[in-house]
Amino acid sequence: MAENKKILIIEDDANLLYGLLAKFRVEGLEVIIDEGADKAEAMEKRRKGAELGADFYFIKTEFNLDEFVDKFKKIISNKEKSK
């Protein structure tokens, strides 16, 4: 395989995760790993949002209510300034 290729592995089974990590590194790939199946679902939702033309995408578990409101207000304020 060509060098400088990157791969993201999301897997909650540690044995499988680290086995894949070792195999892909031997092949010359840069490997990023993440344990947890919920990440795959979050990535799929982000992809679908981007396909629908979303400028921003939030996952409710990433913010508490105050953080979400502050971030939303900042985005709206910046959008209004750019008009």
MIMISE-359972 format. One line per 4 residues: number of its first residue (from 1); their letters; for each residue x, y, z of N, C-alpha, C, O. Coordinates in steps of 0.02 Angstrom, whole numbers, plus 50000, padded with zeros to 5 digits. Layout:
NUM> A> X Y Z X Y Z X Y Z X Y Z  ...
END
This chain:
1> MAEN> 50042 49940 50000 50000 50000 50000 50044 50062 50000 50100 50062 50024  50017 50115 49973 50054 50177 49969 50060 50209 50038 50015 50206 50079  50118 50242 50048 50128 50277 50112 50087 50341 50112 50060 50362 50060  50082 50371 50170 50045 50433 50181 49969 50425 50177 49933 50474 50179
5> KKIL> 49945 50365 50171 49873 50352 50174 49854 50348 50248 49892 50322 50289  49795 50372 50263 49771 50371 50332 49708 50329 50337 49669 50325 50290  49699 50299 50395 49639 50259 50407 49616 50271 50479 49656 50275 50525  49551 50277 50488 49520 50283 50554 49485 50218 50569 49444 50195 50530
9> IIED> 49502 50188 50625 49470 50126 50646 49430 50140 50709 49457 50164 50759  49366 50125 50706 49322 50131 50765 49299 50061 50782 49263 50029 50743  49319 50037 50840 49304 49969 50859 49303 49964 50935 49348 49991 50968  49253 49931 50964 49249 49925 51036 49281 49861 51063 49289 49854 51124
13> DANL> 49300 49815 51020 49335 49754 51041 49410 49768 51038 49439 49774 50984  49442 49773 51096 49513 49792 51099 49558 49744 51061 49605 49766 51028  49545 49679 51065 49587 49631 51029 49585 49644 50954 49637 49644 50921  49526 49653 50927 49518 49666 50856 49549 49734 50838 49583 49740 50787
17> LYGL> 49535 49784 50878 49560 49851 50866 49636 49852 50859 49663 49879 50811  49671 49824 50909 49743 49826 50909 49774 49778 50858 49829 49790 50834  49738 49725 50841 49760 49681 50787 49759 49717 50720 49806 49714 50681  49703 49753 50707 49698 49792 50646 49750 49848 50644 49780 49862 50592
21> LAKF> 49760 49880 50701 49809 49934 50706 49878 49908 50684 49911 49939 50643  49899 49851 50712 49964 49823 50695 49968 49805 50621 50018 49820 50588  49917 49773 50595 49917 49753 50524 49922 49813 50477 49961 49812 50430  49883 49864 50490 49884 49922 50445 49949 49961 50451 49973 49989 50401
25> RVEG> 49978 49965 50510 50042 49999 50518 50097 49963 50480 50140 49995 50449  50096 49897 50481 50144 49858 50443 50138 49873 50368 50187 49872 50332  50077 49887 50346 50064 49903 50276 50084 49975 50259 50080 49995 50201  50106 50013 50309 50129 50081 50296 50076 50135 50303 50087 50192 50283
29> LEVI> 50019 50117 50330 49965 50166 50339 49972 50203 50405 49994 50174 50455  49953 50266 50406 49947 50303 50468 49879 50285 50497 49828 50294 50464  49877 50260 50558 49816 50235 50587 49794 50277 50647 49834 50291 50692  49732 50297 50647 49700 50331 50703 49648 50283 50729 49608 50256 50691
33> IDEG> 49647 50273 50795 49599 50226 50823 49552 50260 50872 49569 50312 50901  49494 50231 50880 49445 50255 50928 49405 50195 50951 49380 50156 50910  49399 50188 51015 49360 50133 51043 49289 50156 51053 49278 50207 51087  49241 50122 51025 49171 50139 51038 49129 50141 50975 49146 50177 50928
37> ADKA> 49076 50105 50975 49032 50101 50917 48991 50165 50909 48970 50181 50853  48979 50201 50963 48937 50262 50958 48970 50315 50914 48935 50358 50887  49035 50312 50906 49070 50360 50863 49050 50350 50790 49042 50399 50753  49043 50288 50769 49023 50274 50700 48954 50304 50686 48944 50332 50632
41> EAME> 48908 50297 50732 48841 50325 50723 48844 50401 50719 48810 50431 50678  48885 50432 50761 48892 50505 50760 48921 50528 50693 48899 50578 50665  48971 50492 50668 49001 50510 50605 48951 50504 50548 48951 50546 50502  48909 50453 50549 48858 50444 50497 48808 50502 50498 48788 50526 50445
45> KRRK> 48789 50523 50558 48742 50579 50563 48774 50644 50536 48740 50683 50503  48837 50654 50551 48872 50713 50525 48875 50711 50448 48864 50762 50416  48889 50653 50421 48894 50646 50348 48826 50662 50316 48824 50698 50266  48773 50636 50344 48706 50649 50317 48689 50723 50322 48660 50751 50276
49> GAEL> 48707 50754 50377 48694 50825 50385 48731 50866 50333 48703 50914 50305  48793 50848 50319 48832 50883 50268 48802 50874 50199 48800 50920 50159  48777 50814 50185 48745 50801 50121 48682 50844 50112 48665 50863 50056  48649 50858 50167 48588 50899 50164 48604 50974 50162 48558 51015 50156
53> GADF> 48668 50992 50166 48688 51061 50161 48696 51097 50228 48697 51158 50229  48701 51060 50282 48709 51092 50348 48776 51127 50353 48827 51100 50332  48776 51188 50380 48838 51224 50392 48871 51201 50457 48932 51201 50462  48831 51181 50505 48856 51159 50570 48815 51099 50592 48758 51090 50572
57> YFIK> 48846 51058 50633 48812 50999 50659 48833 50989 50731 48892 50989 50746  48785 50981 50775 48799 50970 50845 48770 50903 50867 48717 50882 50843  48804 50871 50911 48778 50810 50942 48763 50829 51014 48806 50854 51050  48702 50817 51035 48678 50842 51099 48720 50819 51158 48724 50854 51209
61> TEFN> 48751 50761 51153 48791 50736 51209 48859 50771 51214 48894 50761 51263  48877 50812 51165 48941 50847 51166 48939 50913 51205 48991 50940 51221  48880 50937 51220 48873 51002 51253 48820 50999 51307 48772 50961 51302  48830 51041 51359 48774 51051 51404 48732 51108 51375 48752 51139 51326
65> LDEF> 48675 51121 51405 48628 51170 51377 48660 51239 51369 48651 51271 51318  48695 51262 51420 48726 51329 51417 48779 51333 51362 48781 51383 51326  48820 51282 51355 48871 51282 51303 48839 51284 51234 48862 51319 51189  48785 51245 51226 48751 51244 51161 48723 51312 51144 48732 51336 51088
69> VDKF> 48689 51344 51191 48660 51410 51178 48714 51461 51162 48707 51499 51115  48769 51461 51200 48824 51508 51187 48854 51497 51117 48866 51545 51081  48865 51435 51099 48893 51419 51033 48845 51441 50978 48866 51470 50928  48781 51426 50987 48731 51445 50937 48729 51520 50928 48727 51544 50871
73> KKII> 48728 51558 50983 48726 51631 50979 48788 51658 50944 48782 51706 50905  48845 51629 50957 48907 51652 50925 48904 51639 50849 48925 51682 50810  48879 51582 50829 48874 51566 50758 48827 51615 50724 48843 51641 50670  48769 51627 50754 48720 51673 50724 48750 51743 50720 48742 51777 50669
77> SNKE> 48783 51765 50772 48814 51831 50773 48866 51838 50717 48868 51888 50682  48907 51787 50709 48958 51788 50656 48927 51787 50587 48952 51819 50541  48872 51750 50578 48837 51748 50514 48809 51817 50497 48813 51839 50439  48781 51852 50547 48752 51918 50536 48806 51969 50519 48795 52013 50477
81> KSK> 48864 51963 50550 48919 52009 50535 48945 52001 50464 48967 52049 50433  48941 51940 50439 48969 51927 50372 48921 51947 50316 48940 51943 50257  48860 51968 50332 48811 51989 50280 48827 52057 50254 48792 52082 50210
END
